[in-house]
Amino acid sequence: MRDLILLISFILPFLLSCKQGGQEVADFDDEMPKFPDQRFDSLMWLQYHCPDDEEKTAYEWNWAYDVRETLGVDDLDSLAALTREQDDGYQSYASSCVTSDMVTASEVYAGTARFRMLNAYEALAELTAETPLGSLDDCYYRDYVLWEELYKEYDEYYNETGGFRFVNLNSYYAYLADLRTELLRQELACFSAGKNSPKLSDAKADLRWDKQHKAIRRWYDYRLTMAEKLQQTAPSQAQCIRALSRQAVQWYMDFTIDYETSTQVPED
């Protein structure tokens, strides 16, 4: 969470300073800069090349598998380190007051955050294949699809236009993805520990729901279905899923409402 907050705080001051007196570019150049590790750079950009006839989330899910296979790296920490190096390579674009550069950097940050998140999702899918969750069809893929709906929902009602719209949307996505990754890593630790998994608080917190943010409730309800599937045979893991799901809702609502307030453009 700390690294993520630093990333958001790094991008937004440049965005706001440029917005007050800088350049607005609606159409920006599609040519991507060359990161020193050109192979990894190219692999990251491939996530944006989903064919028109393919489901976006299915393409991204398979893309993450293909990247790891190409790299020959499965360790989550090593993969995360690669993405952080990738992010560092685009810092000059993030700090530019040229909108096209900032859009490019924000797409990189969103893309590397997605890769980190998918790596954790897929590690959990593999780890739980032989548990009762394995009888739920692709439950962690379904979790991912529902989590992506949070971003799509925000995209639909966010009223900014022009290049800065993409910067804000990508920054929002990067935060949500890294928030989810942090909790997925905790879930991995819980399942890896088995019967010795840490005891997370199962107290029922008062969660915030409203009519605008509907996607988070759909995601949360599905997560409760996952927990129920585990309750009889693995109650500690079921408790872990419930506790981390509530934590995700609380973090999501706190951040999203603050972010909407800071970036939304007033209606005329």
N, C-alpha and C positions, 0 to 999 in steps of 0.2 A: 504494500500500500504506500509506503514512504516513497519508493522510487517512482511510483505512478503519479503521486501528488506533485513531486518535483518536475516530472515531465510536463504535466498540465500547466504548472506555474511557469515553466520555461517558455512554453509556446504562447500562452495567452497575452503576456505583456507586449510581445512583438506584434501580435495580431491587433491588439487594441491601439498601439501607437501608430501602426500603419493605417488603421481604419480611420483615425482622426484626421490624418493629413497626407495619406499616401496614395499609392496607385491601386486602382481597381481594374482587374483584368478578368473579363468573363470567359474569354476563349484563351486557353493557355496551350503552350507547346507540349505535344505528347512525347517528345523525345526524352528518355530517361537518362539521368547521369550515370556514370559508370563507377560503381563502388569498387574499391581495390580488389575484393574477392568477387570477381565478375560472375563466377558460377553461382555463388550463393545469392548474389544480387538478382540474377536472372531467375533463379528458382523462386524467390520471393515475389517477383512481379508476375509470375505465371498464375498466381491465384486470381488475378483479375481478367483472365482469358477464358472464362467459362463459356462454352458453346451455347448458342441460343436455345438449343433443344434439350439442354441438360439442367437438372435442378441445381441451383446455385449451392445449397448447403451440401448436397451429395458430392458435387465437384470439389468443393473445398475440403471435405472430409477425406476424399481419396487423394487429393493434392498433397495433404500433409503426410500421408503414408508414403507417397512417391518421393517427396523431398528427403525424408529420413532414410529411405532406401538408397537414394542417390548419394547422400552424404556418407552413408555407412555409420551413422551416429544415432543412438537411441536414448542415451542418458539425458534426462530432462535438464539438468544443470548445464551440461555442455551445449545443448541446443539453445538454451536461454542465453548463454554467454555469446554465442554466435549472433543472435538477434540484437543483443546490446551493442556489439561491435558494428553491426549494420546501422543501427540507429545513430551511433556516433559519427558514422561516415556522412550523414545527411544533416548534421547540425548547422552547417553554414547555410543550407537551404531554409531551415526552420527560422533562423535569425535574420533572413533577408526580408526587406520590405517590398519585394516583388511578389505579387500574389501567386504567380505560377510556381515560384520556388517553394513558397509556404505550403501550397497545395501538394506538391510532390513530396515534401518532407512528411506532411500529415498522412499521406497515403502509405508511406513507408512505415510510420509508427503504428498505424492501424493494422497494416499487414503483418508486421512482426508480432504484434500483440495477439492477433488471430492465430498465428502459428504456435506461439507459446500455449495458448488456450487449447488448441486442438491436440497438441502433444499430450497435455494432461488428460483431456477427455479420452483419448484413445488408449492411454496407459490404463485408465480405470476400466474401460471397456474390456481390455484384455485380462485385467486382474480379476474381474467379476464374472467372467464368462462361465465358470463352473459353479457359481453361486445361484441362489434363487432368482437373482436379477437376470441371469442368462436366459430364463424362460420368457422374459419380457423382450419383445422383438427390438433389438438395437436400442436399448433404453438410453444409453449415453448419447447416441446420435440424436435420438428424439429430444433429450435434454438440450443438446446444442441447437437444434432447430428452434425450439421454444425460446431459448435465450437470445438467439438472433432476432426474434420478433420484437424484443425490447428496443433494439436499434431501429428496426423498420418503423415501429410505431412513432418513435421520436422524429424520424425523417419525415413522416407524413404531416406532422403538425408544426414542424419548425419553419418559421416564416422568413428566414434570411434568404437573400438572393445573391447571385454573383459568386466570385471565387471564394470569398470568406465563408460562404455557406459550407463549402467542402472542407475547409480547415476546421470549422467548428464541429461538423458532423464526424469527421475522422478523429478529432481529439476526444469527442464523446465516446466513440466506438473503442478507442484504445483504452480509455479508462474502464469501460464496462468489461472488456476482454481481460484486462489484467486483474480486475476485481474478481472475476470468475475464476481465473487461473489460481489466484492465491487460495481460494476456498477449495478448488479441486485438488490442489497439492495437500491440503489438510485432510481431505477425504481419502486420498491415496495413502497417507500415513495411517489413517484409521483402519482401512482395509488391509494394509500390509501387516499391521500389528495383530490382526485376528482377534482372538479372545482377550488379548492384552491391550486392545485399543484404548486410547485415553477416554475418560468419561467427560463428555461434553454436557453442558447444562441442557436439560430437557424442559426447563420451565417455559411455559407458554407466554411469550411476550405479546404485547398488544401491537399488532402489525398495522401499518397504515395502508389503506386501500382507498382509491378514488375512481371516479368515472373516466378520467383521462388516461391513467396508466393501467390499462387492462391486461397487457401482455405479461406483466410480472405475476399477476394472480394465476394466469393459466400455467405459467412455468411452475409456480409454487405448488399448485394442485397436483401437477404431474409428479413432482418430487415426493409428495406425500404418498402417492401410489407406489413409488419405488420403495419408500420406507416400509409401507404396509407389507410389501412382498417379502421383506427380510425379517419382519417382527418375530415370527415364531422360531426361526432357526438362528438368527444372528441379531438379537435385540440391541447389542451395543452399536453395531453398524447402522441399524435402523435409527437409533437415537442420534448417531453422527449425522446422518442425512437430514433429519428434521432440524437439528440445531444449526447446521451450516446453511440450510435453506432459509431459515429465519434470519440468520446473519446477513445473507445475500440480499434479502428483501429490505432489511433496515439500511444497509449500505447503499443500495440502489436508490431508495426513496430519498435519503438524505442528500446524496450527490446530485441526482437528477433534478430535483427541485431547485437546488442552489445553482446548478449549471444553466437551467432554463432561465432563471432570473438574471444571470450575468450575461447571457448571450442573446436572448430573444429580442427581436426588433419590435419597438412599439407599433401598434396599428395606427394608420392615419385616421 
